[in-house]
Amino acid sequence: MNPVNNMTKYSLRSWVLVLALAPTILVGILLGSYFTINRFYELEDTLVEQGSNIIEPLSIASEIGLVANDREATKRLLAAAQLNKSTLVKSIAIFDANNQLFVTSHYHKDFEIMRYKEALNTLHKTEIEHVGDSLILRTPIFSTGPSAAPANYDIQTDDGQLLGYISIIINKERALLEQHRAAVAAFIIVLIGVQLNLLFTFRLVKNVTQPITEMVRVVAKIREGKLDARLDGNLIGELDLLKRGINAMAGSLSEYHDEMQQNIDQATSDLRETLEQIEIQNVELDLAKKRALEASRIKSEFLANMSHELRTPLNGVIGFARQLVKTPLHSSQVDYIKTIERSATNLLGIINDILDFSKLEAGKMVLENMPFGLRETIGDTITLISGSAQAKGLELVVDIAPNVPDNVNGDAMRVCQIINNLVGNAIKFTDSGSVMVKIELQSQSEEQVVLRCDVVDTGIGIDESQQDFLFQAFGQADSSISRRFGGTGLGLVITKRLVNQMGGQIGFTSSPEKGSNFWFSLPLGLGQFQIGDSLPLEKLKDKTILFYEPRVLTHAVLSRQLNQWDTKVTHHQHIPSLLTTLNTAEAPYDYVLLSCHGFSDAGQLVSTLNLAKTKTDCLVVLYDCQEQDALTQFIRPNADVVLSLPVSEHQLARNLLYPPMEYDIIAPVTIATPAARQSLTVLAVDDNFANLKLIDTLLSELVTTVIAVNSGDEAVKQAKTRTFDLIFMDIQMPGTDGISATKQIRQGSMNRNTPIIAVTAHAIAEERELILGSGMDGYLPKPIDEAALKDVIHRWITRPKFTHFDLHTLNWDLCLTQANHKADLALDMLRMLLDSLPQTVSTIQTALSQNDHPVMLSTIHKLHGASCYCGVPTTQRLCQEIESALKRKTAVEDLEPEILELLDELTKVESAANQVISQLSAEITDDQKNGLL
């Protein structure tokens, strides 16, 4: 405990009393004790002295009687001595040299206490012995002459011949009485001193502590807010100064309080006015919020309507342009039609940018989290825009570091959109040189990787003064750039907000006329399963490869890929050295990789290809030139494999491992041969004549029977009169719209279970959710793409029907959705889950029996991750519940019911997965044989 806190428990009065009385009482007790004890010793010394004064003369006087053996005379001597000191002496006795009683002053009942207990020759002087309340003195009696002693007295000492000794009992009662009187007197004196000290102490308390107590009371009142409290009376010394100070402080506080109260009253008045103003502002803000919400709703509705109104005519323009290309046309007409299609597609891209920007600005962009192959996704994206680089003669290079994982989770479409925007801008603003996409691993954990992507170009660059405006909407670094290169200025804004929403960062460095480097870092989930087929890359080890590529960047990237596979590469960057090697090579190469660049003319190219063909069984030409005629006439007939640059690692390895036996020469075809139509009856509904005619035309090429109607009411009537295999329904129609028509068809018609696909120009995510939640089965956006239309028909007509298990156990449609609608990928994920189930079940059972919490948590976590991509909702739910409980440190034995339920569910999943895999594997094999996939 703190001693200061203990001190505060006692009052000042108590401390004054203690400090004043304690020293006085202590000193009084010490002094009284000292003088009393000293008095005791003085009385005892006086008593001994008196006894010595009696006994020593008697010892001398008794010598004669003892020598003469005259007992009567000696007795009279002793009696006279006792009577003279009767109050002091109780008894006197003389003992002879044989320690026998010789004579006493009077009979004593216990004279044995007077006898000397030791040998007589040890008694040389007066000795004292205390017995009870008596004092015994013994003094030896010596003979003064040798002849005087009788013959039987033979004790000799240094002092002479010992005749005997005299013993006297002294009464100590008077001495004890005196001692008690002294003690009482000392006590009385100490008590009087204490009383006097109390008198002075109370006087001190009255003059000092009482005023201080009064000051404490007044200060307490002041602290309670009673500022009118004051100290009265005359005090002594510093106490009077303290009283004046407290009164002055109270007066100052009273003045401050009054001033503060005035300020508070003024502030309260101001605050009341402010609150009234704030209340008015809150009302205005509430009205403004309602207006903003209404404006947002109107904006969303406007965007939906704008999307519909713009996409609807574009649907007709693009659709009929593609249909027109299929008809016999001369070259100028084909060029015109392709220009119309390209312009409409660019307009559609602008519309998509505006809609994406609006969704990002409103915070309504929904990101997916699906597994995908990183290299394949990036390769597909780069392939789509590589034509623009080829048209400008740019070197387009993709460099992905070897340690970058390929199996990741995230929104593949948005990743493609980010790369497409950055690489598209780099190509747009670069007239000559190169554009390089470099991807590196920035960091990696057990469940996540952070990748950094750099898009480096040698374009016009950006002036430092214009760099701050680069990420602003509807703006570019220079207004003249918009006139020269075109564009809305939304691409980088959308890219930046997408990167930020995905948890990444984006930035750039640029120098005018030197180029730019746009970079972004992006966190992605680490996939647990292999996406796509794995290639036996070990078969490429020690393979001999002759590689020619004159461009530095492409040469470096491809060389690193070949060296990574442990191949033996002979590098060339110049035609003369390449020709020298081909002419002098004795042993054939396993592969020859030649670029189409660096040749002076077509003749040199053909001759080099023919020469290279004699040195290898697999000649691979890397092509990214603009001359399509050269590709068709000179390269394809003389090469085993033609790969378009930039080529992905997977594509290059697959073509090296499994080269095609022969290359078919693609001849120009003016009229496409119509494919066999499926025997299906399809209902098409759209209120727009052009769109209805387009979808009717497209469907007529794919199915045998198409019924086209222009209203929702007519669609409901048709659905009640006949059965359809598939219904394509427009959403926004006058009267009965598509959603209402769908509900009526589902409620009472002959097509309650017929798949209904929404065909609409609405591109807002909320509209899509509303469409899919209204009972429709799918979604087909406008403008209609013929390939997408074929895919929708094939997916819904060939959709498997499973009846032997609950959809909550295994939902194939959900599995397809989680695999980005890739049937082969969904089957692979399902097979991986099925292969891991025996080991997983065994581990769970062992952990349950042993109550092994860490093993159980690790196993359930892995199973939970796998179930997120395989369409097993019940298993996913149970794993999530058990994993959450285990992370809360719940004991394994307490989760036994849930774990047993999970084990039962895994048995059902295993049975259902076997059925799905066996049925779908057979169907996919049949489709491949028929050329449908």
URFEN-V201187 format. One record per residue. N is the residue number from 1. RES is the residue in one letter. NEAR is the number of other ideal C-beta (glycine too) atoms within 12 Angstrom. Layout:
N/RES/NEAR + N/RES/NEAR
This chain:
1/M/8 + 2/N/8 + 3/P/9 + 4/V/9 + 5/N/9 + 6/N/10 + 7/M/14 + 8/T/13 + 9/K/12 + 10/Y/17 + 11/S/17 + 12/L/22 + 13/R/22 + 14/S/19 + 15/W/22 + 16/V/27 + 17/L/25 + 18/V/19 + 19/L/21 + 20/A/26 + 21/L/27 + 22/A/18 + 23/P/17 + 24/T/27 + 25/I/24 + 26/L/19 + 27/V/18 + 28/G/27 + 29/I/22 + 30/L/17 + 31/L/19 + 32/G/28 + 33/S/20 + 34/Y/17 + 35/F/22 + 36/T/28 + 37/I/18 + 38/N/18 + 39/R/25 + 40/F/25 + 41/Y/17 + 42/E/18 + 43/L/27 + 44/E/24 + 45/D/17 + 46/T/22 + 47/L/36 + 48/V/28 + 49/E/21 + 50/Q/26 + 51/G/39 + 52/S/25 + 53/N/23 + 54/I/37 + 55/I/42 + 56/E/26 + 57/P/24 + 58/L/39 + 59/S/40 + 60/I/21 + 61/A/27 + 62/S/44 + 63/E/36 + 64/I/23 + 65/G/29 + 66/L/41 + 67/V/31 + 68/A/18 + 69/N/24 + 70/D/19 + 71/R/20 + 72/E/14 + 73/A/22 + 74/T/36 + 75/K/25 + 76/R/20 + 77/L/32 + 78/L/37 + 79/A/24 + 80/A/20 + 81/A/33 + 82/Q/29 + 83/L/17 + 84/N/19 + 85/K/28 + 86/S/17 + 87/T/17 + 88/L/31 + 89/V/38 + 90/K/34 + 91/S/35 + 92/I/48 + 93/A/45 + 94/I/46 + 95/F/35 + 96/D/33 + 97/A/33 + 98/N/21 + 99/N/28 + 100/Q/18 + 101/L/27 + 102/F/38 + 103/V/34 + 104/T/32 + 105/S/35 + 106/H/21 + 107/Y/14 + 108/H/25 + 109/K/12 + 110/D/17 + 111/F/26 + 112/E/16 + 113/I/23 + 114/M/34 + 115/R/29 + 116/Y/36 + 117/K/19 + 118/E/15 + 119/A/16 + 120/L/30 + 121/N/20 + 122/T/18 + 123/L/32 + 124/H/21 + 125/K/19 + 126/T/30 + 127/E/26 + 128/I/25 + 129/E/24 + 130/H/20 + 131/V/21 + 132/G/16 + 133/D/18 + 134/S/28 + 135/L/40 + 136/I/39 + 137/L/41 + 138/R/40 + 139/T/38 + 140/P/41 + 141/I/45 + 142/F/35 + 143/S/30 + 144/T/20 + 145/G/13 + 146/P/16 + 147/S/11 + 148/A/21 + 149/A/28 + 150/P/20 + 151/A/11 + 152/N/15 + 153/Y/28 + 154/D/17 + 155/I/29 + 156/Q/17 + 157/T/23 + 158/D/13 + 159/D/19 + 160/G/20 + 161/Q/30 + 162/L/34 + 163/L/44 + 164/G/40 + 165/Y/47 + 166/I/50 + 167/S/48 + 168/I/47 + 169/I/38 + 170/I/40 + 171/N/26 + 172/K/31 + 173/E/19 + 174/R/22 + 175/A/31 + 176/L/22 + 177/L/18 + 178/E/21 + 179/Q/27 + 180/H/18 + 181/R/18 + 182/A/26 + 183/A/23 + 184/V/17 + 185/A/18 + 186/A/27 + 187/F/21 + 188/I/17 + 189/I/22 + 190/V/27 + 191/L/19 + 192/I/17 + 193/G/25 + 194/V/26 + 195/Q/18 + 196/L/19 + 197/N/26 + 198/L/20 + 199/L/17 + 200/F/20 + 201/T/28 + 202/F/20 + 203/R/17 + 204/L/24 + 205/V/26 + 206/K/19 + 207/N/20 + 208/V/29 + 209/T/27 + 210/Q/24 + 211/P/30 + 212/I/28 + 213/T/21 + 214/E/25 + 215/M/33 + 216/V/21 + 217/R/19 + 218/V/29 + 219/V/25 + 220/A/16 + 221/K/21 + 222/I/27 + 223/R/16 + 224/E/13 + 225/G/15 + 226/K/17 + 227/L/25 + 228/D/16 + 229/A/25 + 230/R/24 + 231/L/31 + 232/D/15 + 233/G/17 + 234/N/12 + 235/L/25 + 236/I/18 + 237/G/12 + 238/E/14 + 239/L/23 + 240/D/20 + 241/L/16 + 242/L/23 + 243/K/26 + 244/R/20 + 245/G/19 + 246/I/32 + 247/N/26 + 248/A/17 + 249/M/23 + 250/A/28 + 251/G/20 + 252/S/16 + 253/L/26 + 254/S/22 + 255/E/15 + 256/Y/16 + 257/H/19 + 258/D/16 + 259/E/14 + 260/M/16 + 261/Q/16 + 262/Q/14 + 263/N/15 + 264/I/14 + 265/D/14 + 266/Q/14 + 267/A/15 + 268/T/14 + 269/S/14 + 270/D/14 + 271/L/15 + 272/R/14 + 273/E/14 + 274/T/14 + 275/L/15 + 276/E/14 + 277/Q/14 + 278/I/14 + 279/E/14 + 280/I/14 + 281/Q/15 + 282/N/14 + 283/V/14 + 284/E/14 + 285/L/14 + 286/D/14 + 287/L/14 + 288/A/14 + 289/K/15 + 290/K/14 + 291/R/14 + 292/A/15 + 293/L/15 + 294/E/14 + 295/A/15 + 296/S/20 + 297/R/17 + 298/I/15 + 299/K/22 + 300/S/27 + 301/E/20 + 302/F/19 + 303/L/33 + 304/A/30 + 305/N/22 + 306/M/25 + 307/S/36 + 308/H/36 + 309/E/22 + 310/L/30 + 311/R/38 + 312/T/37 + 313/P/25 + 314/L/38 + 315/N/41 + 316/G/31 + 317/V/31 + 318/I/36 + 319/G/41 + 320/F/29 + 321/A/29 + 322/R/31 + 323/Q/27 + 324/L/23 + 325/V/26 + 326/K/23 + 327/T/17 + 328/P/13 + 329/L/18 + 330/H/11 + 331/S/12 + 332/S/10 + 333/Q/17 + 334/V/23 + 335/D/14 + 336/Y/17 + 337/I/25 + 338/K/20 + 339/T/17 + 340/I/25 + 341/E/26 + 342/R/21 + 343/S/19 + 344/A/28 + 345/T/24 + 346/N/21 + 347/L/24 + 348/L/31 + 349/G/30 + 350/I/26 + 351/I/32 + 352/N/32 + 353/D/32 + 354/I/30 + 355/L/37 + 356/D/37 + 357/F/30 + 358/S/32 + 359/K/32 + 360/L/29 + 361/E/22 + 362/A/23 + 363/G/14 + 364/K/25 + 365/M/27 + 366/V/21 + 367/L/31 + 368/E/23 + 369/N/26 + 370/M/34 + 371/P/40 + 372/F/38 + 373/G/36 + 374/L/39 + 375/R/38 + 376/E/31 + 377/T/38 + 378/I/40 + 379/G/34 + 380/D/25 + 381/T/34 + 382/I/41 + 383/T/28 + 384/L/23 + 385/I/34 + 386/S/35 + 387/G/21 + 388/S/26 + 389/A/38 + 390/Q/27 + 391/A/18 + 392/K/27 + 393/G/21 + 394/L/36 + 395/E/37 + 396/L/42 + 397/V/40 + 398/V/46 + 399/D/33 + 400/I/36 + 401/A/27 + 402/P/19 + 403/N/15 + 404/V/30 + 405/P/32 + 406/D/35 + 407/N/31 + 408/V/37 + 409/N/35 + 410/G/37 + 411/D/30 + 412/A/37 + 413/M/26 + 414/R/36 + 415/V/39 + 416/C/30 + 417/Q/33 + 418/I/44 + 419/I/43 + 420/N/35 + 421/N/40 + 422/L/44 + 423/V/44 + 424/G/38 + 425/N/38 + 426/A/46 + 427/I/37 + 428/K/31 + 429/F/40 + 430/T/32 + 431/D/23 + 432/S/18 + 433/G/29 + 434/S/36 + 435/V/45 + 436/M/39 + 437/V/44 + 438/K/33 + 439/I/45 + 440/E/23 + 441/L/27 + 442/Q/24 + 443/S/18 + 444/Q/20 + 445/S/14 + 446/E/13 + 447/E/19 + 448/Q/23 + 449/V/31 + 450/V/28 + 451/L/41 + 452/R/29 + 453/C/43 + 454/D/33 + 455/V/46 + 456/V/34 + 457/D/41 + 458/T/29 + 459/G/35 + 460/I/29 + 461/G/30 + 462/I/32 + 463/D/21 + 464/E/16 + 465/S/12 + 466/Q/23 + 467/Q/23 + 468/D/13 + 469/F/21 + 470/L/32 + 471/F/28 + 472/Q/17 + 473/A/24 + 474/F/21 + 475/G/21 + 476/Q/32 + 477/A/32 + 478/D/22 + 479/S/15 + 480/S/13 + 481/I/24 + 482/S/18 + 483/R/10 + 484/R/15 + 485/F/24 + 486/G/20 + 487/G/27 + 488/T/26 + 489/G/29 + 490/L/34 + 491/G/39 + 492/L/40 + 493/V/31 + 494/I/39 + 495/T/43 + 496/K/29 + 497/R/33 + 498/L/37 + 499/V/38 + 500/N/25 + 501/Q/28 + 502/M/34 + 503/G/22 + 504/G/31 + 505/Q/22 + 506/I/31 + 507/G/25 + 508/F/32 + 509/T/19 + 510/S/30 + 511/S/19 + 512/P/18 + 513/E/17 + 514/K/18 + 515/G/29 + 516/S/38 + 517/N/28 + 518/F/41 + 519/W/32 + 520/F/37 + 521/S/25 + 522/L/40 + 523/P/31 + 524/L/42 + 525/G/34 + 526/L/26 + 527/G/33 + 528/Q/27 + 529/F/37 + 530/Q/20 + 531/I/32 + 532/G/27 + 533/D/18 + 534/S/17 + 535/L/23 + 536/P/14 + 537/L/23 + 538/E/14 + 539/K/17 + 540/L/30 + 541/K/19 + 542/D/13 + 543/K/30 + 544/T/28 + 545/I/37 + 546/L/39 + 547/F/40 + 548/Y/43 + 549/E/39 + 550/P/24 + 551/R/30 + 552/V/19 + 553/L/29 + 554/T/37 + 555/H/30 + 556/A/22 + 557/V/35 + 558/L/41 + 559/S/26 + 560/R/25 + 561/Q/36 + 562/L/34 + 563/N/20 + 564/Q/21 + 565/W/29 + 566/D/17 + 567/T/32 + 568/K/20 + 569/V/29 + 570/T/29 + 571/H/26 + 572/H/30 + 573/Q/23 + 574/H/19 + 575/I/27 + 576/P/18 + 577/S/19 + 578/L/35 + 579/L/26 + 580/T/17 + 581/T/27 + 582/L/30 + 583/N/16 + 584/T/14 + 585/A/21 + 586/E/10 + 587/A/13 + 588/P/20 + 589/Y/32 + 590/D/30 + 591/Y/39 + 592/V/41 + 593/L/45 + 594/L/47 + 595/S/42 + 596/C/39 + 597/H/30 + 598/G/26 + 599/F/28 + 600/S/14 + 601/D/14 + 602/A/21 + 603/G/14 + 604/Q/21 + 605/L/33 + 606/V/25 + 607/S/22 + 608/T/38 + 609/L/36 + 610/N/23 + 611/L/27 + 612/A/39 + 613/K/27 + 614/T/18 + 615/K/30 + 616/T/33 + 617/D/20 + 618/C/32 + 619/L/39 + 620/V/45 + 621/V/41 + 622/L/38 + 623/Y/33 + 624/D/38 + 625/C/33 + 626/Q/19 + 627/E/21 + 628/Q/21 + 629/D/13 + 630/A/28 + 631/L/28 + 632/T/22 + 633/Q/19 + 634/F/29 + 635/I/39 + 636/R/28 + 637/P/23 + 638/N/31 + 639/A/38 + 640/D/29 + 641/V/34 + 642/V/36 + 643/L/40 + 644/S/30 + 645/L/39 + 646/P/43 + 647/V/36 + 648/S/36 + 649/E/35 + 650/H/30 + 651/Q/31 + 652/L/37 + 653/A/31 + 654/R/27 + 655/N/29 + 656/L/40 + 657/L/27 + 658/Y/19 + 659/P/25 + 660/P/19 + 661/M/10 + 662/E/11 + 663/Y/23 + 664/D/11 + 665/I/16 + 666/I/14 + 667/A/9 + 668/P/13 + 669/V/11 + 670/T/15 + 671/I/13 + 672/A/15 + 673/T/9 + 674/P/10 + 675/A/15 + 676/A/13 + 677/R/19 + 678/Q/25 + 679/S/12 + 680/L/27 + 681/T/25 + 682/V/42 + 683/L/45 + 684/A/42 + 685/V/49 + 686/D/45 + 687/D/31 + 688/N/34 + 689/F/17 + 690/A/25 + 691/N/40 + 692/L/34 + 693/K/23 + 694/L/39 + 695/I/48 + 696/D/33 + 697/T/27 + 698/L/39 + 699/L/40 + 700/S/23 + 701/E/27 + 702/L/34 + 703/V/32 + 704/T/16 + 705/T/22 + 706/V/33 + 707/I/32 + 708/A/31 + 709/V/33 + 710/N/26 + 711/S/25 + 712/G/33 + 713/D/23 + 714/E/28 + 715/A/43 + 716/V/33 + 717/K/22 + 718/Q/32 + 719/A/36 + 720/K/21 + 721/T/17 + 722/R/19 + 723/T/22 + 724/F/36 + 725/D/30 + 726/L/41 + 727/I/50 + 728/F/49 + 729/M/51 + 730/D/48 + 731/I/44 + 732/Q/36 + 733/M/32 + 734/P/16 + 735/G/17 + 736/T/28 + 737/D/30 + 738/G/44 + 739/I/30 + 740/S/26 + 741/A/42 + 742/T/41 + 743/K/24 + 744/Q/28 + 745/I/39 + 746/R/25 + 747/Q/15 + 748/G/12 + 749/S/26 + 750/M/20 + 751/N/34 + 752/R/20 + 753/N/20 + 754/T/33 + 755/P/35 + 756/I/44 + 757/I/40 + 758/A/39 + 759/V/49 + 760/T/45 + 761/A/40 + 762/H/37 + 763/A/35 + 764/I/34 + 765/A/27 + 766/E/23 + 767/E/32 + 768/R/27 + 769/E/16 + 770/L/24 + 771/I/34 + 772/L/24 + 773/G/16 + 774/S/26 + 775/G/28 + 776/M/36 + 777/D/29 + 778/G/35 + 779/Y/35 + 780/L/44 + 781/P/33 + 782/K/40 + 783/P/40 + 784/I/47 + 785/D/24 + 786/E/29 + 787/A/14 + 788/A/24 + 789/L/37 + 790/K/25 + 791/D/24 + 792/V/35 + 793/I/35 + 794/H/28 + 795/R/31 + 796/W/33 + 797/I/29 + 798/T/27 + 799/R/25 + 800/P/30 + 801/K/19 + 802/F/25 + 803/T/11 + 804/H/18 + 805/F/26 + 806/D/18 + 807/L/21 + 808/H/19 + 809/T/33 + 810/L/41 + 811/N/29 + 812/W/35 + 813/D/26 + 814/L/27 + 815/C/41 + 816/L/31 + 817/T/26 + 818/Q/32 + 819/A/35 + 820/N/28 + 821/H/27 + 822/K/28 + 823/A/34 + 824/D/25 + 825/L/33 + 826/A/39 + 827/L/32 + 828/D/31 + 829/M/45 + 830/L/41 + 831/R/26 + 832/M/31 + 833/L/42 + 834/L/29 + 835/D/20 + 836/S/28 + 837/L/34 + 838/P/16 + 839/Q/19 + 840/T/36 + 841/V/27 + 842/S/17 + 843/T/28 + 844/I/40 + 845/Q/23 + 846/T/18 + 847/A/29 + 848/L/30 + 849/S/17 + 850/Q/15 + 851/N/19 + 852/D/21 + 853/H/25 + 854/P/17 + 855/V/23 + 856/M/37 + 857/L/29 + 858/S/21 + 859/T/35 + 860/I/41 + 861/H/27 + 862/K/27 + 863/L/39 + 864/H/31 + 865/G/32 + 866/A/35 + 867/S/42 + 868/C/33 + 869/Y/39 + 870/C/47 + 871/G/34 + 872/V/42 + 873/P/25 + 874/T/29 + 875/T/42 + 876/Q/33 + 877/R/21 + 878/L/33 + 879/C/39 + 880/Q/24 + 881/E/24 + 882/I/38 + 883/E/30 + 884/S/19 + 885/A/26 + 886/L/33 + 887/K/19 + 888/R/14 + 889/K/13 + 890/T/22 + 891/A/17 + 892/V/30 + 893/E/20 + 894/D/18 + 895/L/32 + 896/E/22 + 897/P/17 + 898/E/29 + 899/I/38 + 900/L/21 + 901/E/21 + 902/L/38 + 903/L/32 + 904/D/20 + 905/E/34 + 906/L/40 + 907/T/21 + 908/K/26 + 909/V/41 + 910/E/30 + 911/S/22 + 912/A/36 + 913/A/40 + 914/N/24 + 915/Q/25 + 916/V/41 + 917/I/33 + 918/S/21 + 919/Q/27 + 920/L/31 + 921/S/23 + 922/A/16 + 923/E/27 + 924/I/26 + 925/T/17 + 926/D/15 + 927/D/20 + 928/Q/14 + 929/K/11 + 930/N/15 + 931/G/10 + 932/L/21 + 933/L/19
